[in-house]
Amino acid sequence: MYGVFGGYTRWAVVFLIIFVLFFLLVPGYYGGPAAAAPAYGDP
């Protein structure tokens, strides 16, 4: 896992995974159905 940034590469990957999971899970906790309604065209 030692790439261009050396030892920081592993932490960058871990942070990226956590950020993606956070970005995907948060809308589900904060008004998931309400946020998805316009996307599906529901009233």
N, CA, C and O atoms as CSV, one atom per row, in Angstrom:
chain,resi,resn,atom,element,x,y,z
A,1,MET,N,N,0.825,-1.215,0.000
A,1,MET,CA,C,0.000,0.000,0.000
A,1,MET,C,C,0.856,1.261,0.000
A,1,MET,O,O,0.334,2.372,0.087
A,2,TYR,N,N,2.191,1.084,-0.099
A,2,TYR,CA,C,3.054,2.264,-0.080
A,2,TYR,C,C,3.208,2.814,-1.491
A,2,TYR,O,O,3.962,2.282,-2.307
A,3,GLY,N,N,2.475,3.894,-1.761
A,3,GLY,CA,C,2.504,4.467,-3.105
A,3,GLY,C,C,3.240,5.790,-3.120
A,3,GLY,O,O,4.310,5.921,-2.525
A,4,VAL,N,N,2.667,6.767,-3.798
A,4,VAL,CA,C,3.309,8.064,-3.967
A,4,VAL,C,C,3.448,8.782,-2.627
A,4,VAL,O,O,4.434,9.479,-2.385
A,5,PHE,N,N,2.446,8.603,-1.752
A,5,PHE,CA,C,2.451,9.333,-0.484
A,5,PHE,C,C,3.120,8.549,0.635
A,5,PHE,O,O,3.126,8.996,1.782
A,6,GLY,N,N,3.675,7.401,0.324
A,6,GLY,CA,C,4.371,6.611,1.328
A,6,GLY,C,C,3.417,6.023,2.353
A,6,GLY,O,O,2.425,5.386,1.999
A,7,GLY,N,N,3.725,6.242,3.632
A,7,GLY,CA,C,2.916,5.674,4.704
A,7,GLY,C,C,1.520,6.256,4.783
A,7,GLY,O,O,0.623,5.653,5.372
A,8,TYR,N,N,1.331,7.431,4.190
A,8,TYR,CA,C,0.015,8.064,4.268
A,8,TYR,C,C,-0.988,7.447,3.294
A,8,TYR,O,O,-2.183,7.734,3.361
A,9,THR,N,N,-0.495,6.594,2.385
A,9,THR,CA,C,-1.386,6.023,1.372
A,9,THR,C,C,-2.464,5.168,2.019
A,9,THR,O,O,-3.630,5.233,1.630
A,10,ARG,N,N,-2.071,4.353,3.024
A,10,ARG,CA,C,-3.051,3.487,3.674
A,10,ARG,C,C,-4.120,4.306,4.369
A,10,ARG,O,O,-5.306,3.983,4.293
A,11,TRP,N,N,-3.704,5.369,5.048
A,11,TRP,CA,C,-4.676,6.205,5.747
A,11,TRP,C,C,-5.563,6.945,4.767
A,11,TRP,O,O,-6.732,7.197,5.056
A,12,ALA,N,N,-5.015,7.300,3.595
A,12,ALA,CA,C,-5.821,7.967,2.575
A,12,ALA,C,C,-6.909,7.026,2.066
A,12,ALA,O,O,-8.047,7.446,1.851
A,13,VAL,N,N,-6.560,5.752,1.874
A,13,VAL,CA,C,-7.544,4.769,1.413
A,13,VAL,C,C,-8.606,4.541,2.480
A,13,VAL,O,O,-9.797,4.481,2.172
A,14,VAL,N,N,-8.177,4.414,3.739
A,14,VAL,CA,C,-9.129,4.221,4.836
A,14,VAL,C,C,-10.070,5.411,4.932
A,14,VAL,O,O,-11.280,5.241,5.083
A,15,PHE,N,N,-9.516,6.617,4.846
A,15,PHE,CA,C,-10.335,7.824,4.920
A,15,PHE,C,C,-11.310,7.886,3.753
A,15,PHE,O,O,-12.456,8.304,3.918
A,16,LEU,N,N,-10.859,7.473,2.580
A,16,LEU,CA,C,-11.720,7.494,1.399
A,16,LEU,C,C,-12.885,6.528,1.564
A,16,LEU,O,O,-14.023,6.862,1.235
A,17,ILE,N,N,-12.605,5.330,2.074
A,17,ILE,CA,C,-13.665,4.345,2.292
A,17,ILE,C,C,-14.670,4.862,3.312
A,17,ILE,O,O,-15.878,4.755,3.101
A,18,ILE,N,N,-14.175,5.429,4.428
A,18,ILE,CA,C,-15.062,5.964,5.458
A,18,ILE,C,C,-15.893,7.105,4.894
A,18,ILE,O,O,-17.086,7.204,5.181
A,19,PHE,N,N,-15.274,7.967,4.093
A,19,PHE,CA,C,-15.988,9.104,3.516
A,19,PHE,C,C,-17.100,8.636,2.586
A,19,PHE,O,O,-18.202,9.185,2.600
A,20,VAL,N,N,-16.807,7.615,1.773
A,20,VAL,CA,C,-17.823,7.091,0.848
A,20,VAL,C,C,-18.974,6.468,1.625
A,20,VAL,O,O,-20.140,6.714,1.315
A,21,LEU,N,N,-18.652,5.659,2.636
A,21,LEU,CA,C,-19.709,5.039,3.441
A,21,LEU,C,C,-20.537,6.109,4.136
A,21,LEU,O,O,-21.764,6.015,4.181
A,22,PHE,N,N,-19.871,7.131,4.681
A,22,PHE,CA,C,-20.566,8.225,5.346
A,22,PHE,C,C,-21.486,8.951,4.370
A,22,PHE,O,O,-22.619,9.291,4.711
A,23,PHE,N,N,-20.993,9.185,3.161
A,23,PHE,CA,C,-21.763,9.922,2.153
A,23,PHE,C,C,-22.973,9.120,1.688
A,23,PHE,O,O,-23.992,9.698,1.310
A,24,LEU,N,N,-22.868,7.781,1.715
A,24,LEU,CA,C,-23.978,6.932,1.275
A,24,LEU,C,C,-24.984,6.682,2.399
A,24,LEU,O,O,-26.178,6.538,2.137
A,25,LEU,N,N,-24.511,6.630,3.650
A,25,LEU,CA,C,-25.393,6.272,4.760
A,25,LEU,C,C,-26.138,7.462,5.339
A,25,LEU,O,O,-27.280,7.315,5.776
A,26,VAL,N,N,-25.518,8.643,5.354
A,26,VAL,CA,C,-26.137,9.814,5.982
A,26,VAL,C,C,-27.501,10.163,5.387
A,26,VAL,O,O,-28.432,10.404,6.156
A,27,PRO,N,N,-27.675,10.204,4.053
A,27,PRO,CA,C,-29.007,10.512,3.501
A,27,PRO,C,C,-30.063,9.510,3.952
A,27,PRO,O,O,-31.243,9.855,4.010
A,28,GLY,N,N,-29.673,8.283,4.272
A,28,GLY,CA,C,-30.617,7.277,4.736
A,28,GLY,C,C,-31.130,7.592,6.128
A,28,GLY,O,O,-32.271,7.266,6.456
A,29,TYR,N,N,-30.295,8.228,6.957
A,29,TYR,CA,C,-30.699,8.569,8.314
A,29,TYR,C,C,-31.444,9.899,8.357
A,29,TYR,O,O,-32.335,10.084,9.186
A,30,TYR,N,N,-31.087,10.816,7.478
A,30,TYR,CA,C,-31.711,12.135,7.483
A,30,TYR,C,C,-32.657,12.283,6.300
A,30,TYR,O,O,-32.268,12.786,5.246
A,31,GLY,N,N,-33.908,11.840,6.478
A,31,GLY,CA,C,-34.926,12.014,5.441
A,31,GLY,C,C,-34.617,11.244,4.178
A,31,GLY,O,O,-34.666,11.817,3.090
A,32,GLY,N,N,-34.300,9.962,4.285
A,32,GLY,CA,C,-34.020,9.150,3.103
A,32,GLY,C,C,-35.198,9.114,2.138
A,32,GLY,O,O,-35.039,9.471,0.971
A,33,PRO,N,N,-36.391,8.687,2.599
A,33,PRO,CA,C,-37.561,8.642,1.704
A,33,PRO,C,C,-37.912,10.014,1.141
A,33,PRO,O,O,-38.304,10.128,-0.020
A,34,ALA,N,N,-37.773,11.058,1.959
A,34,ALA,CA,C,-38.111,12.410,1.507
A,34,ALA,C,C,-37.125,12.870,0.431
A,34,ALA,O,O,-37.509,13.554,-0.518
A,35,ALA,N,N,-35.857,12.490,0.583
A,35,ALA,CA,C,-34.840,12.902,-0.386
A,35,ALA,C,C,-34.973,12.102,-1.679
A,35,ALA,O,O,-34.629,12.591,-2.755
A,36,ALA,N,N,-35.477,10.859,-1.570
A,36,ALA,CA,C,-35.580,10.003,-2.751
A,36,ALA,C,C,-36.890,10.225,-3.497
A,36,ALA,O,O,-37.015,9.823,-4.653
A,37,ALA,N,N,-37.875,10.864,-2.848
A,37,ALA,CA,C,-39.196,11.040,-3.465
A,37,ALA,C,C,-39.127,11.788,-4.797
A,37,ALA,O,O,-39.700,11.314,-5.779
A,38,PRO,N,N,-38.451,12.935,-4.871
A,38,PRO,CA,C,-38.394,13.659,-6.158
A,38,PRO,C,C,-37.714,12.833,-7.251
A,38,PRO,O,O,-38.044,12.975,-8.429
A,39,ALA,N,N,-36.774,11.976,-6.872
A,39,ALA,CA,C,-36.045,11.188,-7.857
A,39,ALA,C,C,-36.965,10.170,-8.522
A,39,ALA,O,O,-36.818,9.866,-9.705
A,40,TYR,N,N,-37.924,9.642,-7.742
A,40,TYR,CA,C,-38.836,8.638,-8.277
A,40,TYR,C,C,-40.149,9.251,-8.740
A,40,TYR,O,O,-40.993,8.554,-9.304
A,41,GLY,N,N,-40.329,10.552,-8.507
A,41,GLY,CA,C,-41.530,11.230,-8.963
A,41,GLY,C,C,-42.732,10.979,-8.071
A,41,GLY,O,O,-43.867,11.150,-8.516
A,42,ASP,N,N,-42.516,10.580,-6.826
A,42,ASP,CA,C,-43.643,10.354,-5.916
A,42,ASP,C,C,-44.127,11.679,-5.338
A,42,ASP,O,O,-43.322,12.592,-5.154
A,43,PRO,N,N,-45.414,11.806,-5.049
A,43,PRO,CA,C,-45.943,13.060,-4.480
A,43,PRO,C,C,-45.525,13.246,-3.038
A,43,PRO,O,O,-45.885,14.245,-2.415
